[in-house]
Amino acid sequence: MASTRNKKAGKHPSYDKLGMSEKRRKKKIAYDKKYHSTTKRKKYRALLNRKNKEAGTYGNGDGKDMSHTKSGRLVKERRRRNRARNGQNGKSTKK
């Protein structure tokens, strides 16, 4: 039986906004899957999760993430602001 764990996988609104064709979308999803399954990426993700748990923000619904400062420190920051900072193609969405 096929798993229906995540029905929204591969259907991010930005794909439509960017005008991605089905072929390009599949290629990107395949790349992302390969990239995020690397040992380096898993260790990095585990580090951020660990820091988030140590800070007491992991899974408590407070809307906070651990964010990297320019100096490399990790600080608590609103999830929306942290994830939106780089915007599309590394360009900030804020003016």
Stockholm file with secondary structure:
# STOCKHOLM 1.0

chainA/1-95         MASTRNKKAGKHPSYDKLGMSEKRRKKKIAYDKKYHSTTKRKKYRALLNRKNKEAGTYGNGDGKDMSHTKSGRLVKERRRRNRARNGQNGKSTKK
#=GR chainA/1-95 SS CCCCSCTTTTCCHHHHHTTCCHHHHHHHHHHHHHHHTSHHHHHHHHHHHHHHHHTTCTTSSSCEEEEECTTSCEEEEEHHHHHHTTCGGGCCSCC
#=GC SS_cons        CCCCSCTTTTCCHHHHHTTCCHHHHHHHHHHHHHHHTSHHHHHHHHHHHHHHHHTTCTTSSSCEEEEECTTSCEEEEEHHHHHHTTCGGGCCSCC
//
